[in-house]
């Protein structure tokens, strides 16, 4: 239940955009999705714990299996961490999850770049797309009422890019996870495999937990900014100067998102003196005083609202929002790709080791082709 909560809310927001519902609907689904990121992190914690226990059980099965082929049963008492080969491969095994995560993160970035290039191509080559694609709900309605046709992009090509990348880009990480225990067991023996699994499992657990929580936090940080909690759309600034902090906080909690856009800036443009909605005020300043507009967007200059409060704009097009988007760009593959995939890394490396245990023991009595182990038959 806690795993599917977030994706359902996120998909609901996507559907709301595709069917061109008012932006207020998206505000509500974003709030639900932010809560879903938190519940998903909890669910991923359960999954990580489960994968760790399964990997531990498979590791025990591996040690038991290779010990059964020994007359002395040296490994039956456990793995000796003071053994040079074991310690060396604990360190190497701890590097595997980082290597795997680097490959998956790079793959997501390359696929995203291919998608951006395709969108740019369509933007440049499909007539009329650049005029209608950036319109919001109300502008689309005005566009239609005037008899103009909305140009639709080529969705199929974008879907094809994502699908092909998801299959092709997972080949190197898959090879890394599958071949690591096989090559280590073949050349260095079962003691090395035991160290490899120990390091990989320990490293995967802490890295998976870190990625799941970090990715969700960065995603929510972007939503927090866009919602107006960081003055992104100017959290409630109405009322007079005699408003108490408690009254202000209550009003701010009740007025956010699109509602914030209806709040008033203290001064209008250079040609007006009456308070105007902040969205209109910013659009007017962009035309009348580009230098001032850039300072506001960069956070170098604040905006004074009707109640005399000075606040820094942190909404879309601002540097603060851009920084939040960068964090979300990194956070999404962390929580949705690399983090969950580490659960597979733990279990797959362990099960491969169990399956090939007899093969490893057949090579120099489990000491590997290089005879680095210290096992006797």
C-alpha positions in Angstrom: 0.0 0.0 0.0 2.7 2.5 0.9 4.7 1.6 -2.2 1.9 2.3 -4.7 0.6 5.5 -3.0 3.3 7.7 -4.6 3.1 6.4 -8.2 -0.7 6.6 -8.2 -0.6 10.3 -7.2 2.2 11.0 -9.7 0.4 9.4 -12.5 -2.8 11.2 -11.5 -0.9 14.5 -11.9 0.4 13.4 -15.3 -3.0 12.5 -16.5 -4.4 15.8 -15.2 -1.8 17.6 -17.4 -2.4 15.5 -20.4 -6.2 16.1 -20.3 -5.5 19.7 -19.7 -7.2 20.2 -16.3 -6.6 23.4 -14.4 -3.3 23.8 -12.7 -4.9 23.7 -9.3 -5.5 20.0 -9.9 -1.8 19.5 -10.4 -1.1 21.4 -7.2 -3.2 18.8 -5.3 -1.6 15.8 -6.9 1.9 17.2 -6.3 1.1 17.5 -2.6 -0.1 13.8 -2.6 3.0 12.8 -4.6 5.2 14.5 -2.0 3.6 12.4 0.7 4.0 9.4 -1.6 7.8 10.0 -1.8 7.9 9.7 2.0 5.8 6.5 2.2 7.8 5.1 -0.7 11.1 5.6 1.2 9.5 3.7 4.1 8.5 0.9 1.7 11.9 0.8 0.2 13.4 0.4 3.7 11.3 -2.7 4.2 12.5 -4.0 0.8 16.1 -3.3 1.6 15.8 -5.1 4.9 14.2 -8.1 3.2 17.0 -8.2 0.5 19.7 -8.0 3.2 18.2 -11.0 5.1 17.8 -13.0 1.9 21.4 -12.3 0.9 22.5 -13.3 4.4 20.6 -16.6 4.1 22.1 -17.3 0.7 25.6 -16.4 2.0 25.1 -19.0 4.7 23.9 -21.5 2.1 27.1 -20.8 0.1 29.4 -21.3 3.0 27.6 -24.5 4.0 27.7 -25.8 0.4 31.5 -25.3 0.0 32.2 -26.6 3.5 30.4 -29.9 2.7 33.1 -30.7 0.1 35.9 -30.4 2.6 37.1 -33.2 4.9 38.5 -30.6 7.4 35.5 -28.3 7.1 37.6 -25.2 7.5 34.8 -22.8 6.4 32.1 -24.5 8.4 33.2 -22.4 11.5 32.8 -19.2 9.5 34.9 -16.9 7.3 38.2 -15.7 8.7 38.4 -11.9 8.3 42.1 -11.9 9.1 42.8 -14.0 5.9 44.5 -11.7 3.4 42.4 -12.9 0.5 39.1 -12.5 2.4 39.9 -9.0 3.6 41.1 -7.9 0.1 37.9 -9.0 -1.5 35.7 -7.5 1.3 37.2 -4.2 0.1 36.7 -5.0 -3.5 33.1 -6.2 -2.9 32.3 -3.0 -1.1 33.2 -1.1 -4.3 30.8 -3.1 -6.5 27.6 -1.3 -5.5 29.3 2.1 -6.2 30.5 0.9 -9.6 27.0 -0.5 -10.3 25.3 2.7 -9.2 27.7 4.8 -11.3 26.8 2.8 -14.4 23.0 3.1 -13.8 23.2 6.8 -13.1 25.2 7.4 -16.2 22.7 5.3 -18.2 19.8 7.4 -17.0 21.7 10.6 -17.9 22.5 9.4 -21.4 18.9 8.3 -22.0 17.6 11.7 -20.7 20.0 13.5 -23.0 18.7 11.5 -26.0 15.2 12.4 -25.0 16.1 16.1 -24.7 17.6 16.0 -28.2 14.5 14.4 -29.6 12.3 17.0 -28.0 14.5 19.8 -29.4 14.3 18.2 -32.8 10.5 18.1 -32.7 10.4 21.6 -31.4 12.4 22.8 -34.3 11.0 20.7 -37.1 7.2 20.3 -36.3 5.4 23.4 -37.5 3.4 25.2 -34.8 4.6 23.0 -32.0 6.7 25.7 -30.3 3.7 28.0 -30.3 1.2 25.7 -28.6 3.3 23.3 -26.5 4.1 25.8 -23.7 0.6 27.1 -23.1 -1.0 26.6 -19.8 -4.7 25.5 -19.2 -6.3 28.9 -19.6 -4.1 29.8 -22.6 -5.0 26.6 -24.3 -8.7 27.3 -23.8 -8.3 30.8 -25.4 -6.3 29.3 -28.2 -9.1 26.8 -29.0 -11.8 29.5 -28.7 -10.1 31.5 -31.3 -10.3 28.6 -33.7 -6.6 27.7 -33.6 -5.5 24.1 -33.6 -3.1 22.7 -31.0 -0.2 20.8 -32.6 0.7 17.5 -30.9 4.2 16.2 -30.6 5.5 12.8 -31.7 5.0 10.8 -28.5 5.9 7.4 -30.0 9.5 8.4 -30.7 10.1 9.6 -27.2 8.6 6.4 -25.8 10.8 4.3 -28.1 13.9 6.1 -26.8 13.1 5.4 -23.2 12.2 1.8 -23.8 15.3 1.0 -25.9 17.5 2.7 -23.4 16.0 0.9 -20.4 17.0 -2.4 -22.0 20.3 -1.6 -23.7 21.8 0.4 -20.8 21.3 -2.3 -18.2 23.6 -4.8 -20.1 26.9 -3.5 -18.5 25.5 -3.3 -14.9 24.0 -6.8 -15.4 27.3 -8.2 -16.6 29.1 -6.6 -13.7 26.9 -8.3 -11.1 26.7 -11.7 -12.7 30.4 -12.1 -13.7 32.0 -10.6 -10.5 31.4 -13.7 -8.3 32.1 -16.1 -11.2 35.4 -14.6 -12.1 36.5 -14.1 -8.5 35.6 -17.7 -7.6 37.3 -19.1 -10.7 40.6 -17.3 -10.2 40.8 -16.6 -6.5 38.7 -19.4 -4.8 35.7 -19.6 -2.5 37.3 -17.6 0.3 37.6 -14.7 -2.0 33.9 -15.1 -3.0 32.9 -15.1 0.7 34.8 -11.8 1.1 33.2 -10.4 -2.0 29.7 -11.2 -0.9 30.3 -9.7 2.6 31.6 -6.4 1.3 28.9 -6.1 -1.4 26.0 -6.8 1.0 27.3 -4.4 3.7 27.9 -1.7 1.2 24.7 -2.2 -0.7 22.5 -1.9 2.4 23.8 1.5 3.5 24.0 2.8 -0.1 20.5 1.8 -0.9 19.1 3.4 2.2 21.0 6.6 1.5 19.9 6.8 -2.1 16.2 6.1 -1.4 16.0 8.8 1.3 18.2 11.3 -0.5 16.3 11.0 -3.8 12.9 11.5 -2.1 14.2 14.5 -0.1 15.5 16.2 -3.3 12.3 15.5 -5.1 10.2 16.9 -2.3 12.5 20.0 -2.0 11.7 20.9 -5.6 7.9 20.5 -4.9 8.4 22.5 -1.7 9.9 25.3 -3.6 7.3 25.3 -6.4 4.4 25.1 -4.0 5.4 28.4 -2.5 6.6 27.2 0.9 10.0 28.8 0.2 8.3 32.0 -1.1 8.3 30.2 -4.4 5.0 31.7 -5.5 5.0 34.0 -2.6 3.4 32.2 0.4 0.6 34.3 1.8 1.5 37.9 2.1 -1.9 39.6 2.4 -3.2 41.5 5.4 -1.8 44.6 7.1 1.4 45.3 9.0 -0.4 44.6 12.3 -0.9 40.9 11.4 0.6 38.7 14.1 3.0 35.9 13.2 0.5 33.3 14.3 -2.2 34.8 12.0 0.4 35.0 9.2 1.4 31.4 9.5 -2.3 30.3 9.5 -3.0 32.3 6.4 0.2 31.0 4.8 -0.9 27.4 5.4 -4.3 28.1 3.9 -3.0 30.0 0.9 -0.3 28.4 -1.3 0.3 27.2 -4.8 -1.8 29.0 -7.4 -3.5 31.0 -4.7 -0.3 32.7 -3.9 -0.2 34.2 -7.4 -3.3 36.3 -6.5 -1.5 38.0 -3.6 -0.3 41.6 -4.2 3.1 43.1 -4.6 3.3 46.4 -2.9 4.4 48.3 -6.0 3.2 47.9 -9.6 5.4 48.5 -12.6 7.2 51.7 -13.4 4.0 53.1 -14.8 1.6 52.0 -12.0 1.4 52.6 -8.3 -1.5 50.3 -7.3 -0.8 46.9 -5.9 -1.0 44.2 -8.6 -0.9 40.4 -8.6 2.7 39.2 -8.3 2.6 37.1 -11.5 1.4 40.1 -13.5 3.9 42.4 -11.7 6.8 40.1 -12.6 5.8 39.8 -16.2 5.6 43.6 -16.4 9.0 44.1 -14.7 10.5 41.6 -17.2 9.5 43.9 -20.0 10.0 47.3 -18.3 13.2 46.7 -16.3 15.1 43.5 -17.4 18.0 44.3 -15.1 15.7 44.4 -12.0 13.9 41.3 -13.2 17.2 39.4 -13.4 18.2 40.5 -9.9 14.9 39.2 -8.6 15.3 35.9 -10.3 18.9 35.6 -9.1 17.8 36.3 -5.5 19.8 39.5 -5.3 16.7 41.7 -4.8 13.6 41.1 -2.8 10.0 41.9 -3.4 8.0 44.1 -0.9 4.5 42.9 -0.5 1.3 44.6 0.6 2.0 44.0 4.3 5.5 45.4 4.1 7.3 42.1 4.2 10.4 41.6 2.0 10.7 38.2 0.5 13.0 36.5 -2.1 11.3 35.0 -5.1 12.1 31.3 -5.4 9.6 30.2 -8.0 10.1 29.0 -11.6 12.8 30.7 -13.6 14.6 31.7 -10.4 18.1 30.5 -9.5 16.7 28.9 -6.3 14.2 26.9 -8.3 16.9 26.0 -10.8 19.1 24.6 -8.0 16.1 22.6 -6.7 15.6 21.1 -10.2 19.2 20.1 -10.4 18.8 18.2 -7.1 15.6 16.5 -8.4 17.4 15.6 -11.6 20.0 13.7 -9.5 17.5 12.5 -6.9 15.1 10.8 -9.3 17.6 8.2 -10.6 18.8 7.7 -7.1 15.5 6.8 -5.6 13.9 5.2 -8.7 16.9 3.4 -10.4 20.1 2.9 -8.5 18.6 2.5 -5.0 16.0 -0.2 -5.7 18.4 -2.0 -8.1 20.9 -2.5 -5.3 18.4 -5.0 -3.7 18.9 -7.1 -6.9 22.7 -6.7 -6.7 22.7 -8.2 -3.2 20.5 -11.2 -4.0 21.8 -11.9 -7.5 25.5 -12.0 -6.5 24.6 -14.4 -3.6 22.5 -16.7 -5.7 25.1 -16.8 -8.5 27.7 -17.8 -5.9 25.5 -20.6 -4.5 24.8 -22.0 -8.0 28.5 -22.0 -9.0 29.7 -23.3 -5.6 30.5 -26.8 -6.8 32.3 -25.4 -9.8 34.5 -23.2 -7.6 35.3 -26.2 -5.4 36.3 -28.2 -8.4 39.2 -25.8 -9.2 42.2 -26.6 -7.0 39.9 -27.7 -4.1 38.3 -24.3 -3.9 41.5 -22.3 -4.0 41.0 -20.9 -7.5 43.2 -21.1 -10.6 45.8 -18.7 -9.0 45.7 -20.9 -5.8 45.3 -17.9 -3.5 43.1 -19.7 -1.0 44.2 -21.7 2.0 41.8 -24.6 1.8 42.8 -28.3 2.0 40.7 -31.2 0.6 
